[in-house]
Amino acid sequence: MSLPLLGIALILASAPALPQAPDNSLPRLVIDTSRQYGQGTFPHAAKWQGLYCDKSGCTLKPATLRITSATARNVLEEDETLDVLATDGTPLAMFPDMALNAGKVVSWYWASRDGAESSPGPRLSKLGKWVMPWGTRPLTISWVKTPEGYKRYHVSDGATKQFLFSIEAESHYGGDTTPIIHWVGDLDGDGMLDLLLSIPDDNCGFDERLYLSSGAEDGKLLRKAAQLAGREAACGC
């Protein structure tokens, strides 16, 4: 290898694990209907399903997402047009145009709706891992910190370890970026764990993801099946 090529290889090898760009080809799930989403964020003709959870468990059923328009003024004193969302009840999440069977959903964990931090959060943040001992293939989600200060998150079943994503250890204003686990269960009915999470951002950003076991590539445990990521409109200073 020539010296210039060797130098490039060394630079690439030592480069930080930058956060991944969102996949805009995926269905855009909804976890938080109260955000200031920019106009055109959501498809108006989609068929939505809602994941509703209470003390008795979780159910996936058809749902209606009403999308109207409003405006909000940004820091430049300009009006930005928003997608304003409304739905019936309080679904934990909503999914558009996905081939998921309606009915009772095997669910092992779901986050409280009272605003409290998701209980796995402190363990995942402090211990560096959270064990999900359910299903036919229990999983562990864990992170390691790179020399550049990023956190690389993985899932493992003890035999296979899969990289999920890389994020900064702190948000723009120093906030915690430990993923919030919203739900763990078997949404696709194959007996293996699926995972719904979001990545916190204290600078108007959001990144919400659904990982399913069905359809995962060979050598992989999960595939990213839906994602909504971006920045709130008319937000920031």
C-alpha positions in Angstrom: 0.0 0.0 0.0 1.4 3.4 -0.9 2.0 6.0 1.9 -0.9 8.3 0.9 -3.3 5.3 0.9 -1.9 4.1 4.2 -2.5 7.5 5.7 -6.1 7.6 4.5 -6.7 4.1 5.9 -5.3 5.2 9.3 -7.4 8.3 9.4 -10.6 6.3 8.6 -9.7 3.7 11.2 -9.3 6.3 13.9 -12.3 8.5 12.9 -15.0 8.8 15.5 -18.1 6.7 15.2 -20.5 9.5 14.1 -24.2 9.2 14.7 -26.0 7.7 11.8 -28.3 9.7 9.5 -32.0 8.8 9.7 -33.4 6.4 7.1 -36.2 8.4 5.4 -37.3 5.4 3.4 -38.7 3.8 6.5 -42.3 4.2 7.9 -42.5 7.2 10.2 -43.7 6.1 13.6 -45.2 8.5 16.2 -44.5 8.3 19.9 -45.1 11.9 20.9 -48.0 13.7 19.3 -47.3 17.0 21.1 -44.2 18.0 19.2 -43.9 20.9 16.7 -43.5 18.8 13.6 -42.7 20.5 10.3 -45.3 20.6 7.6 -45.3 17.4 5.5 -43.7 15.2 8.1 -46.4 12.6 8.0 -48.3 11.0 5.1 -52.0 12.0 5.2 -53.2 8.9 3.4 -51.5 6.3 5.6 -53.4 3.6 7.5 -52.3 3.8 11.1 -52.2 1.2 13.9 -51.8 2.2 17.6 -50.1 0.3 20.4 -52.3 0.8 23.5 -51.0 -0.4 26.8 -52.6 -0.5 30.3 -52.3 -2.6 33.4 -53.8 -5.6 31.6 -51.2 -5.5 28.8 -50.9 -4.2 25.3 -53.1 -4.3 22.2 -52.4 -3.3 18.6 -55.4 -2.0 16.8 -56.4 0.3 13.9 -56.1 4.0 14.9 -56.8 7.4 13.4 -54.2 10.1 13.2 -55.7 13.4 12.5 -53.2 15.9 10.9 -54.1 19.5 10.7 -52.0 22.7 10.0 -51.0 25.5 12.3 -48.1 28.0 12.5 -45.5 28.8 15.0 -43.0 31.7 15.1 -39.3 30.9 15.1 -36.4 33.0 16.5 -36.2 35.0 13.3 -39.8 36.1 13.9 -40.9 34.0 10.9 -44.0 31.8 10.8 -43.4 28.2 10.1 -46.2 25.8 9.1 -46.6 22.8 11.4 -48.2 19.3 11.2 -50.5 19.2 14.3 -51.4 15.7 15.4 -54.4 14.4 17.3 -55.6 10.8 18.0 -58.1 9.0 20.1 -56.9 7.7 23.5 -53.2 7.6 24.5 -51.4 5.1 22.4 -47.8 4.3 23.4 -46.9 4.5 19.7 -48.5 4.6 16.3 -47.3 2.9 13.1 -48.2 3.7 9.5 -48.7 1.2 6.7 -47.0 -1.7 8.4 -47.9 -5.4 8.0 -48.6 -6.0 11.7 -51.4 -8.3 13.0 -53.9 -6.5 15.2 -54.8 -7.9 18.5 -53.2 -8.6 21.9 -49.4 -8.2 21.8 -47.0 -10.1 24.0 -45.3 -7.3 26.0 -42.7 -7.7 28.6 -42.0 -4.1 29.4 -43.6 -0.8 28.6 -42.8 2.7 30.0 -45.1 4.5 32.3 -47.2 7.3 30.9 -46.8 9.5 34.0 -43.7 11.2 32.7 -41.3 9.3 34.8 -38.0 8.2 33.3 -38.1 4.8 31.7 -36.9 2.4 34.5 -34.1 0.8 32.4 -32.6 4.2 31.9 -30.5 4.5 35.1 -29.3 0.9 34.8 -28.3 1.3 31.1 -26.6 4.6 31.8 -24.7 3.6 34.9 -24.0 -0.1 34.3 -23.6 0.1 30.6 -26.1 -2.6 29.8 -29.7 -3.7 30.3 -30.7 -7.4 30.1 -34.0 -8.3 28.6 -34.6 -11.9 29.8 -37.7 -12.7 27.8 -38.8 -14.5 24.7 -37.1 -17.4 22.9 -33.9 -15.4 22.5 -33.2 -13.0 25.4 -31.2 -9.9 24.5 -28.9 -7.5 26.2 -28.5 -3.9 25.1 -25.2 -2.4 26.0 -22.8 0.5 25.1 -19.1 1.2 25.0 -17.5 4.6 25.0 -15.0 5.4 22.2 -11.9 7.5 22.7 -13.6 10.3 20.9 -16.4 10.4 23.4 -19.2 8.7 21.5 -21.3 5.8 22.8 -21.7 2.8 20.5 -24.8 0.7 21.3 -25.1 -3.0 20.6 -27.6 -5.8 21.2 -26.5 -9.4 21.9 -28.1 -12.8 22.5 -24.8 -14.2 23.9 -23.7 -15.6 20.6 -24.3 -12.7 18.2 -23.5 -9.1 18.8 -25.0 -6.5 16.6 -24.2 -2.8 16.3 -27.3 -0.6 16.5 -26.2 3.0 16.5 -23.6 5.5 17.8 -24.5 8.7 19.6 -22.7 11.5 21.5 -22.3 10.9 25.2 -24.0 14.2 25.9 -26.6 16.4 24.1 -25.9 19.9 23.0 -26.6 21.4 26.4 -25.1 18.6 28.4 -28.2 16.4 28.7 -28.2 12.6 29.0 -28.5 10.8 25.7 -29.2 7.3 27.1 -31.9 5.8 25.0 -35.4 5.7 26.5 -36.9 2.2 26.2 -40.6 2.7 25.6 -41.6 -0.9 25.0 -40.1 -4.4 24.7 -42.2 -7.4 23.4 -43.1 -9.4 20.4 -44.9 -7.1 18.0 -44.4 -9.3 14.9 -45.4 -12.5 16.5 -42.3 -14.6 15.9 -41.5 -15.3 19.6 -38.4 -13.1 19.7 -37.8 -9.6 21.2 -38.7 -6.4 19.4 -37.7 -3.0 20.7 -39.2 0.5 20.7 -36.9 3.3 21.8 -36.0 6.9 21.4 -32.8 8.9 21.7 -33.1 12.1 23.9 -32.0 15.5 22.6 -32.1 18.7 24.5 -31.7 20.9 21.4 -35.0 20.4 19.6 -34.1 17.1 18.1 -35.8 13.7 18.2 -35.0 10.2 17.0 -37.6 7.4 17.6 -37.0 3.8 16.4 -38.8 0.5 16.1 -36.6 -2.6 15.8 -38.2 -5.9 14.8 -36.6 -9.4 14.8 -38.5 -10.6 11.7 -36.8 -9.8 8.5 -33.4 -9.3 10.1 -30.5 -10.0 7.8 -28.4 -13.2 8.3 -26.1 -12.7 11.3 -28.3 -9.9 12.6 -30.7 -10.0 15.6 -32.9 -7.0 14.7 -33.7 -4.7 11.8 -34.7 -1.1 12.0 -38.4 -1.3 10.8 -39.6 2.3 11.4 -38.0 5.6 12.4 -38.9 9.3 12.9 -35.9 11.6 13.3 -35.3 15.3 12.8 -35.7 18.6 14.6 -38.8 20.4 15.8 -40.0 23.3 13.7 -39.8 26.8 15.1 -37.7 25.6 18.0 -34.4 26.8 19.4 -32.8 30.1 20.4 
